[in-house]
Amino acid sequence: MDAKTTSIVSYIGWIGWVIAMCAGDKEDHLAKFHLNQSLVLMLVSLVSSVVVWIPVIGWAWAIFL
C-alpha cells in the first residue's frame, strides 16, 4: 500500500491498524506517523472507557455496604 492508503486504513479500528501495519510501507515517515497516532487514539479511548466505570463500581459497592 502507498502512504496515503496506509494512513487512512490505520484509523479504521484495530483490524484496520493491523492491516496497515502488515501491508503498509514501514519506511515511510507519513505512514509511521499515522500508525502511531491511530494506536495512541485507540489506547486512550480504551483507557477512558474503562475509567468511566470506576464511579459506577464505587456506587454499587456503596449500595452493597
N, C-alpha and C positions, 0 to 999 in steps of 0.2 A: 504494500500500500504506500501511497505517497504521504507526505507530511500532513497535508490538509485533511485527507480522509482519516488518517490515524488520529488526528486531533479531534475530529468530530465523533468518531466511533468511541473514543476513550470516555466520553461523557454519558454513554448510554448504559448506565448501571454497571454492576460487577462483571457481567458477561461481556459487555462491550469493552470494558477495560482489559479483560484477559485476552480478547481477540486482538485488540490494538497492541497489546504488549507482545503477543506472539508473532503477529503478522506485520507489525509496523517496522519502520526503519529506526533502529536503535541509535544510530549515529547522528540523526538529525536533531538539532537543538530545539526546534519548534515542537516536534513530536514528543521529545523528552519532557519539555516544559508542561505540555498539556496532559501527559500521562501522570506526572507528579501532581499537578493541580487537581485533576479529577480524583486521584487517590486521596488527597487531603480532604477534599469536599465530601467524599463518601465516608471517610473515617469520622469527620466532625459530625455529620448527620447521624451516624450510628451512635456515637457517644451521646449526642444530645437527645436522641430518642430513649436511651437508657436512663439518663439523668432525669428526664421528665417523670419517670415512675417512682423516684425516691420519695417525694412527698406523699404519693398515694400509698406506698408501703408504710410510711410513718403514720398516716391517718388510720389505716387498717390495724396497725399494731396498737395504737392508742385506743381504738374502739374495743379491740380484743381485751386489753388490760382493764 
